[in-house]
Amino acid sequence: MKGALLPLCLLGPVVAQPLPAAPPLDVPPTATQKPYSPADGQVVEVNPPPFIWVPAGKEAVYALQLSRWEDFPERGTLTFRGLRRSVFVPHATLPSGQWFWRYGVETPQGVVYGRPRPFTIPEDARPFPFPDFDEVIRRLPKERPRLFFPGERLQQVRAWTRGELKEALGRLLRSCEAVLGEELVPEPPLPKSGPEQVRIMRTTRPPMDAMERCALAYLLTGEKRFGVEAKRRLLHFFSWDPEGPTGLFGYDEPAMWMMMRGVRAYDWTYDLFTPEERAFIEPKMKVRARQFLTLLQRRPFESNPYESHAGRLPGFLGETALCFAHEWPEAKEWLEYATLLYFTSYPAWGGDDGGWQEGPSYWGAYMGFALHFVVALRAATGVDLMQKPFFRNTPYYALYTATPYHEHMPFGDGHTGSPKGLGLVMYAFSTLTGNPYFRWYAEEAGFRPGGDVLSLATYDPTLKARSPRALPQARHFPAVGLVSMHTALGNKEEDISFLLRSSPYGSVSHGHADQNAFVIEAFGRGLAIATGYYPWYGSPHHHHWTRATKAVNSLLVNGEGQVRRGWEAKGEITAFHPAKPDAPSSYDYAEGEAAPAYGGLLTRFRRRVVHVRPGIFVMEDDVEAPKPSTFQWLLHAYERMQVDEGRGVVRIQRTPAAMEVHLLLPQEVIFSQTDQYDPPPELERWEKAWHLTVSTTQPSRTVRFLSVFLPHRIGQEATLPRVEFLQGQGAVGVRLLWTDGRREIVAFRTDASLPLVSCGGVRSDGRVFAMGQDAQGRPLRTLVVEGAHLVAPGGPGKG
């Protein structure tokens, strides 16, 4: 047993009586509701796991039962009653092994329970019980600062800024000196358009950022001029009407930014305020914090967290509660609620595997928001949210999909930015997890700690970076439908990467209509890219280009793409088979299905990718429409592509990288290329990209695209294999021939009725199969997907 069993309330099971109208139980979650957790049969990573179910109505009161037995006998069943939310975490760990859980709704006749759901707690599950908040508040320091630098941590950080972080402190102080006494932006009106929102955001954020920086400078140095400047800004911004244009229910950006920066600044400069000034500013902060609480509970966030901006509020509410826990009686409840959301429903846009739906740019921003609360809570109370599987795994999402030497950051809004901007959050993650690969990321990105709150609060000079070259070279993030394949992760000079996305989240929020899209980068240069800009949310260019399928390397049907901004526009990674650890030079395989994203235009769009290590990608697109259609295969690059239509070969160059793309099927196609955006970006400065469309010539219900991608360094074209199309029996494929006699056969089944199909002399019962051979024809490596047998020319083989 891992710890004592201390449930909130331990009762025998309540016998449910028949009711005239039973409460809704076990109903499937809608697209905007969190699914049941733990899922049926799930092996959980933390003990106890969070329990999440679909709400049964606003006034419902719930009970939760946990048992070793599916029939929940009275003896040995844990019952938790009087639950007002559709999420719950026990206060104590549970013995390892198989468990069952069910929830119920309290009625005048008793509790009506739903069905049992099995889950397993392994022996090595990390303890993660929900804290007792009476004890949490007792541990929280009464003296200030309470946020980030309580007690001895402040003295330690001050010592570092006089020594090894002296240069970082100098940068901070110079930035503060530059804004002393500057005129402050007046309270803005309610914006009436997207451009007005952008203007207000860009004019209010910088002076609020300076408010926090000046307060931090005062905290670190004691130089009163910086504290007085922070105080001046606090009094100015919190004189704005919290129920007016900058209230949360007016325009939420300044409302959130003001509290994020302001609460920290107030905590660090508290001693500079008179009682009268505190009586002026604190009620304004309390009103704004209550607005955060109101919005979270109105959704409610615990079951319906799928709104991007709402994802910031639990952390902001939690920081406010930490700041005022000993002054405001309601702060304890607020802190407990914010922490409960982090234990259960946060984040909306990712899962335990650490993937993120909205792209690396928004991942970086939202992890910054989240980590501030994670760090502040741990520093002040010892409650460690880093035990949550998502937080422990999500840095791998950045490492694999937005490696710091990459040129862009697909998929999602802001993908044109550089991954180097993620260095700060990766530095914080490296300390919080003790992971040297994450520290490598921060250093590779050129991040220098010490000039900001988060890196000072997580500064740890003892952790040494380690290259991720030793990690598995391919990774799957199933919760968000993303596969990443690398050839030399961590080595810019050798690394080639391929990303495939097919997401169960659809195309909502900051996600795009990009199911089954792929990108390829080599040696730090983008070769097959995602295109489009993000002038503001929903701008004509953003909506009609960047969000649209035509902006990415996917497929159009009769010139139309996937449904934009639709929960139903889903994709799925249907298979992922990485190279085996004992054979890292063999094959990676991934496939995605994107037909549901097309709103009825397609009944099948299965994209299959075989990575012939290192760095050759063979891709088959198996497409079916309900009626005869034409199909457009898309490819995008930073620079103009050279197209040899007769050979079906496209060449892309982005010095020092280049790529040959062989379009083998269909054989009758039309190539067209343009550098125009339709419509163009609403920006003063932007760069063109090139957009290639490969169109079928005659309408048909089915089509098969077969393509080979050969990234390489400019000047090494002679080392590339010769590419030959193969028409087999019940299969099509590719033969790759090297000058030294080595060869690869990669094939895809086209006839489901045959027990064995053959291609290039290789026979298999698989759906996809591959074989590499040496110059004498001896098998070197094999792959069989959805099958077990593979026979080479002249003898048996195995998969």
N, C-alpha and C positions, 0 to 999 in steps of 0.2 A: 504493500500500500504506500502510495506517495503522499503522505501527509494525512492529517486527520480529516474526517468528514464533518464539516460544520455548515450544513445547509441553513438557509434563512429560516425554513420551517420544515420540519420532518413529520409527515403525517402518513397514514395509510391511504391507499387509493380511495377516491370518492366514487361511489357507484353512480353512474349516470342514469337518470330516469328518463323514460320516453317523454318527449316534449311535442306539443302541437306543431311548433315550428322550430326545428333545430337550428342552432347558430351555424353560420358557414365555417366549415373546417376543412383543412387540407385542399383548399381550392388552389389551382395552379397560379403562380405569380404572373401578373401582367408584365409587359415589356419593361415597365418602369418600376417594378418592385423587386426587391432583393429575393433571391431564391431561398428555399429552405436550407438551413445549415445546422448541424452537419448533414450533408447529402447522404442518401441511402448508401450504406456500405463504405462510407468514407473512412479512411485511416487518417486521423487528425494529427497535427504536428504539435499542438499545445494542450495542456491539461490544467483545467477543464477547457473544452472548446466553447466558443460562443454559440448560443442557440438563437436562431432567427426563424420566424415564421410569418406567414401572410396575415395582416391584421383582419380582425373579424368585425370591425366597426369602431367608430371613434370612442364610444363609451364602454367598450368591452374590457372586462377584467379577466385575466388569464391565470391558469395554473400550468405548471410544467412538471412532468414526471420523468425520472431517470431510474432505470432498472437493469439488472442483469438478465431478466427474463422478459420474453415478448408479451406475456400476459399480465405483467405488472402486479405480482402478488403483493399483498399488504406488507409482509415481512421483507425487508430489504429494499423497498422502493422509496426513493427520495421524492418528496412532493414539495413544490414551492408554490405558494398561493399568494393571491392579492397582487399579481403583477399587472402594472398599468401600461406597459410597453410590450411590443411584439418582439423584443429581444431580451436575452437574459444571460448572465455569466455567473456561475456559482462562486462563492467566496473561498472555496477550498478545492484542492485537487481530488481526483477520483482514482481508485485502484485501476491499474492497467487491465486491458482485455476488452472483450466485446460488451457493448452496452446497447440499450434501446432508449429512445426518447419519444415523447409525445407531448403535445400541448392540448390544453382544453380551455373552454370558456365557462366562466362561472355564471350560473343562472339561478333563479329562485328555487328551482327544483334540485339544484346541485351542479356539479361540474360535468359538462359534456366533453369527452375527450375524442381526439382524432386518432389516426392510425399510428402504430409503432414504426419507428425509423431506426434501423441499426447503424451503429458506427463503432469504430475500434480505437482505443487509446493504446498506442504501443508503449513499451517499457521506456523508450528514450524520448518520449514526448516532453517538451519543455514545460515546466510549471508556469502557469499563467492565470492564477485565480484573480478574481476581481477584488480590488482592495476595499478595506473598511475605511470609509471616508471620515469617520470620527478620528481614527488614528492618523489618516493622511493630513488632516487639518492640524492635528497636534504636532506633527513633524514639520510642518511648514513654518519657516522662520517668521517671527514677528518683526524683527528689525529689517530694514531695507539696506541694499536691494534684495528683493525676493526673486526677481526674474533673471535667470541665467547665471548670475554670479553671487550666490548667497555665501555668507560665511567666509571660509578660508579660500574659496575659489577666487574671490576678488583679489585677495592679497597675492595669490599665485600669479594671476593674470597681470597684475600691476608689475610684479617682478619681471615677468617675461617682456613686458613693453619697455622696461628699462634696460633690457639685455638683448636677447636674440630677436625680439620683435620690435626693436627700437625703430627700424626703418619703416615697418608697417604702421606704427603709431605716428611717425612723421607724416606719412601720406594722409592718414586720417585727420591729423591736426591741420595740415595745409588745406584740405578740402573744407574744413570748418571755418578757417580764417577767411576763406574766399566768400563766404556767405554772411558774415557778421553784419547785422544791421540792414541787410538788403530789404527792399520793399516786398511785401508779401501780397500774394494774389488775393483779390477780394472774393467774397462768397459768390459762387457762380449761380446763374439761373438754371432751371431744369432744362436739360438739352432736348431738342426737338428732332434731332437726326443723328445718324451714325457719325458723320464728320464732327458735329458739335460735341458728341461724347468723347471722341478722340482728342479734340482740343482741350476739353476740361481735364481729362485724364493726364495729358501731357503737361498742363500748366499747374496742376495741383500736386501731382506726385513728387516732383523734385524738391519743392520746399518742405514737404512732409518728410521726405527722406533725410533732408538736412536737419530736421528737428531731432530725429533719432540719432544721427551721427554726432551732433553737438552734445546731446545728453550723454552719449557714450564717451566722448572726449572728456567731459567733466567727470564722469565716474572714474575714468582711468587716471586722470592727472590731477583732479581737484582744482583745475584752473576755472575760476568763477565765470570768466567771460563766456566760456562755452556753455556753462549751465544757464546763465542768464539768457543767452540766445535761444536755447532750447525752451526755456520757460516762456519767452516772448511768443514763440511760435505756438506753444501749447495754448496759451490764453487767446491767441488770435483764432486758431482753427476751431477751438471748442466754444468760441462765441457764436459760431454758425448754428442756425436753428436745426436741432436734431430731427425735428418733424418737417423740415422744409426741403428744398431741392437737393440737399446733400444728405438727407436721411436715407436709411436703407431702402425705404419704399418709394424714394424719389429716384435718385441716380445712385446706384449702390457702390460704384467704384470709389469715389471720394469718401463715402461712409466707411467702407472697409479699410481703406488705406489710412485714414485718420486714426482709427482705433488701433490698427496694427502698429503704427509708428508711435502713436501718442501714449498708449498705455505703458510701453517700455520707457519712453522718455520721461513720463511722470514718475515712474518707480525710481528711476535713477537720479532725478532732480528733486525728489520729494522735499528734501530739507530746505530748499530755496523758496517754498511757497508759504505764505502766511495762512493762518486759519481761514481768513475771509476768502483768499484766493482758492483754497481747497474747497470751500463751501460753494464756490462758483463753478469750478471745473468738474468735480466729481459727480454731481447730479446729471450733467450733460453726458458724461461717460456712461453712467448707469442707464440712461434712456437709450443710448445707442446699443449698449450690450443687451438690453431687454429686447430690442428690435431683432438682434441676432437670434436670441432664444425663441422669439415669436415665430420667425420664419422657419427655423429648424423644426419646431413642434407642429407648425401648421402643415408641413409637407406630409407626414412627419419624416424626418431625415432617416430614422432608423429603418424604415421600410421603403422609402422612396428618395434615395440620395442622388438620383441621376439628373442633376442640374449643376453645371460646372461651378458657378460662383458660390453656390451653397456649400460646396466642398471646402471652402476656406473657413466657413463660420465656426465649426466646432473648435478649431485651434484658436481662433481669435477670441471666442467666448471663454475658452479654457485659460488663456493667458490673462484675460481680464479678471477671471475668478481667482487665479493665483495672486494677482496684484492686490486684490481687495478682500481676500479670504478672512482677514481678522477685523475688517471694518464693516462689511456688508453682510448681514445674516443670510441673504439669499445666495451669496457667492459659493457656499459649500454645495448647494444643490446644483448650481450651474457647473461647477467643476466636476461633480460626479456625472452629470449628464454628458458633458463634453468627453470625458474619459470613456464612458460607456459606448459612445458612438465610435470612438477609436478602437475599442475592443471588439466591436461587432460589425457595424455596417460600413465603416470607412476602410478603403476608398470605394467609391462607386465604380470607378473606371479601371479596376484591376482586380486580380485575385491572388490567392496564396502564392502562385508561381512568380509574382512580382511584375508581370507585364502591365502595360499601361495603354489604354485605348486611344488616348487623344494625342499621341505623338511625343517625341522627346522634348520638344520645346515647352509644351504645357506640363510635361512631367517635371522638368527642371523647376518651373515656376511653382507648381503645386507641392512638390516635395520641399521646396524652400519654406512655403507657408507651414506645411505639416511638421517639418523637423524642428522649427522654432518651438512649437508646443511640446513636442516629444522631449527636446533637450531641457526646456524650462521645467517641465513636470518632473523629470528625473533628477535634475539638479536640486530642486526645492523639496521634493518629497520622497525620492527613491523609487517611485513607481516607474517601471521600465517598459514602455510601449515597444521597445525594440525587440521584445520577445515575439511580437506578432509576425507570422510567417511573411506577410507582404513586405514589411519593412526590412526584413533580413534578406529577402530575395530580390527586391526591386532594383538595387544597384546593378544587378546583372543585366537588366533590361537596357540600361544605358551602355554598359560595357559591350554588349553584343550588337546592339542595333544602332547606336550612335557613338561608335568608337572615336576617341578624340581626334584622330587624324582623318576622319571622314570629311567629305566636302559639304554634305547636307544631312538633314535629319528627318527622313520620312518615317512614319506616315502620320499626317495630321497638320493642323494649323501651325504656322511658323517654321515649316520644314526648310526654308531657305537659310536659316541661321546656322552658325558653326557649333558643333558639339563642344568646343572649348568652353562655352559659356556654362556648361554643366559642372565645371571643376569645383565650385564651392560646395554644392550639395554632395558631390562624390567625396570631397574631403571630409565633410561631416559624417557621411555614412562610413567612411573608412575607420574613423575613430569609434563610432558607436558600435560597430560590428567587430573591430579589431582585424579587419580584412585587408591584407597588403595589396591585393589586386585592385581594390577600390582606391587605395592611396596612389598606386601607379597611375590610375586614370587622372586623378587630380594633378599629379606632377606632370604627366604627359600633356595635359591641357594648359600647363603653364600657370596654374593657380598658385598665388602666394598668400598664405593665411595671415591673419592678424589685423586686418583693417576693417573687419565687420563683426557683428555680434555673433553670428553662427560659428565662424571659424575660431574666434576667441574662446567661445564657450566649449568648443570641441577640440581645442588645440592639444596635440599630443606629439611631441617631437620624437618619442621613442619608437613609434611604429614605422617600420621601413617598408618601402614600396617593393613589390615583386611583379615582374612581367607576367601577364596572363597567358603566356605562350604554352604553359603546362596544362592549362584548362582544356576541357573538351572543346573542340573547334566548331561544334554545332549545338544549338540550343533551341528548344521549343517553349513558347509561352502560350499554353493552350487556352487560358482564360481570355486572352485577347486575340487569339488566332494569328500568331506571328512565329515564323521560323527564321533563324539566322544561321548561315553557314559561312565559315571563314576558312582560309588556308593557313594563316599564320597570325592568329589573333595576338596583338601586342607588338607586331613588327611591321611598321608602315612600309618598309622597303620590299616586303615579300607578300603582304596580306592582300588577298582578293576576297571580297565578301558578296554574298547574295542574300537578299531579304525577300521573303514571300509573306504576304498578308492576306488573310481571309477571316474576318472578324465576326463573332456572334453578336456584337453590339450594333450592327447596322451602320448607318451613316449619319448619326445624330451628333449634336453638340459640336465639338471641334474635330470630329472625325470626318472623313471624306467618303465619297462613293468610289472606293478603290479596292473592292474585293478582288482577290486573285491578282493584284498588282505586284510587281517585283521591282527591285532596284539592284544594280551592280556597281560596286566601287572597287578600284584596284590601285594600290600604292598611294592612297590618299587622294584619289581623283575619281569624280563621279563619271561613270560611263553610260549607264542606263538609269535615268533619274526621274523623280517626281517633280512636276513643274507648277508654276503659279505662285502668286504673292498673296499677302494677307494685309491689305491696306487698312481695313477695319472689318469687323464681323458683319457679314452679309452684304458687303459692298458689291456692286455689279460684277467686278472682276472676280472677287472672292467666290461669289455664289455661282456664277455662270462658267467660270473656268476652274479655279483652284479646287473647289469642292467636287467638280464633275469628273466623270470617268475619262473624258478626253484628255485630262491633264496628266494621266499616269499610264504606266505600261500594262494595260489590261485590254479589254475587248469592247467594241461597239457592235450593236445589232441594228442594221438599217440606219446607221449613223447615230443611233441613240445609245446612251449609257445607262448606268445603274440609277436607281431611285436615289435622289439626294434628300438628306434629312429625313430618313425613314427608319424606324426601328425594325421594320420588316425586311429591310434591304441587307440581309445577313449573308455572311459567308461562313465557311468552316474549314479548318485544317483537318482533313479526313485521314491523313496518315503522316507519320514522321518516323524515319528510321535513320538514326545517325550512324556514322562509322563506328565499329566496335572499338573499345579502348585498346584491345590487343591487336587491332588491325587499323590504325588511324589513317593509313594511306588508301583505304578501299573506297567505299561509296557512302554518300549521304543521299537520302531520299525524302522528298516531301510532296504532298499533294493537297490541293484545296478545291472546294466546291463553291461556286459563286452564283449559280442560277437563280436562287431566290432573290438576289439583289436586283434583278432586272425587271421586276414588276410584271411578269408574265411573258416577256420577250423570249426567254429561254427556259427549257426544261432540264438542261444539263450544261454545265461549264466546269469540267474537271481539268484542272491544270496540274500536270505531273512533272516533277523536276528531279533528274538524276544528276548529282554532283560527282563527276568523275575526278576524283582528287589527283592532283591539286589544281583546282581552278578552271575546269571545263564543265559547262552546264548544258545538259540536253533536256529540252522541254517539249512536252506534248500537250496540246490543248484539244480536248475531246468535247465538241460542242453540238448541242441539239436544240432546235427551236420548234415550237408547235406548228409553225407554218413556214413555207419557203421564205428565206430571208437572205440578205447579203451581210457579210461579216467584215469587220475592220479590226485588224491586229495593230496595236499601237506600240511605238517605241519613241522615247524622248532622250535628248542629249543636250549638253551645253553648247556644242559646236556642230556646224553643218556636217551631216553624214554623207559619206561617199557611197553611192548606190550603183551596183552592177546588176541591172535588172535581168540580163541574160543568164547570169549564174545564180541569181537570187542571193547575192552576198552584199551585206552592208558593212561599211567600215566606220568606226567611231574613233576619234583621237582626242585625247585630253592629256597633253604632255605631263609626265613621261609615259602615260598609259595609253593603250589602244585596245580595240576589241573588234574582232571579226564576228559577224552574225550571219549564219547560214540559214536561210528560209527554204526548207526542203519540201514542205507541204503547206498548202495546196500548190500545185504546179502552175496553175493559171491565176495570176494575181496582178493587180495594178499598184504601183508604188507612187506615192505623192509625198512631198515634203514642204513644210513652211516654217517660217520663224515668227509668225504672227500669233499674238494672243487675241482671243475673241471672247469678251472685250478686253482692251488693254488695262494694265494696272493703274489705279488712281494714286500714283506715287510720282514724285518729282524725279527720282532716280531708280531705274530698274534695268535689268539686263535681259536680252532676248535669249530664248532657248529654241531648239529645233525639234520639230514634231513630225515623225514619220508615220504614215498610214499605209498599211498593206491590206488592200481590199480584194475580196473575192469578186469574180466577174459575173456569175450567174446566181440567181436565188436558189437556195436549197434548204432542206430542213436540217441537214447535218454538215459538219465540216471538221476537218482535222488539221490543225497547224502543228508542224514539226520543225523545231529550230534548234540550233547549236550556237552557244556563246563561247568565244575563245578570247578571254582577256589576256593581255601580254604587254610587255614593255616595247615601246617603239624601237625598232631595230632588231627585234628577236622573232620576226615573222617566219624565218626559216626553221625555227624550232617547233612551229605549230604542226599538228597532225593534218594529214589530208582527210577531208570529210566526204564520205560517200553515203548516198541514200540507199536503203535496202528495202525491197519489197519482198516480204517473206510469205509464208503460208499461215494466214490468220494473224499476222503481225506486221508491223512496219518498224523500221529502225534506222540506226546510223552505224557506220563503221568508221572508226578513227584509226588512221595508219600513220605511224611515226617512221622516220627515215631509218631507224635502227631495227625495224622489223616488228616492233611491238604493235599491238592492235587492241582495240576495244570494240565490242559489240554492245549496243544499248538498244533495247527493243520494247515495243508497247503492243499489247494484244489488241486486235481489232475484231476478232470473232470469239464471242463468249461461248459458243456451242462446242468448240473443239476441246477435247481433253488435253491435248498437247498442241502447241503452235511452234513454229520455227522461224528463225530470222538469221541470216548470215551463217547458216550451218549450226546454230545453237537452238536446241529444243527445250521447251519448258512448259510447265502447267501454270506458270505465274501470270499475273496481270501485267507486270513489268519485270524485265530481267536484263541482266548485264553480265558480261564476262570480259576480263582483261587477260591477254595472253602474251607470252614472251615471243621472241623471234622464231622459236621452234614450235610454237603453237600450244605450249603447256599453259594451263590455267594459272593465273597469278591471283585473281580475285573474282568473286562472283556476287551477284545480287539477285534475289528472287522476292518479289512482293506479291502477296496473296497467292502463294503457292509454296511448294516444297521441293520441286525437282528441277534440275537443270542439267542438260546433257551437252557436252562439248563435241565438236567434230572429232571423230575417231575414238571416243571413249566417254565414260560416265563422268558427270560432275555433280556437285552438290551446292545447295544454296545455303 
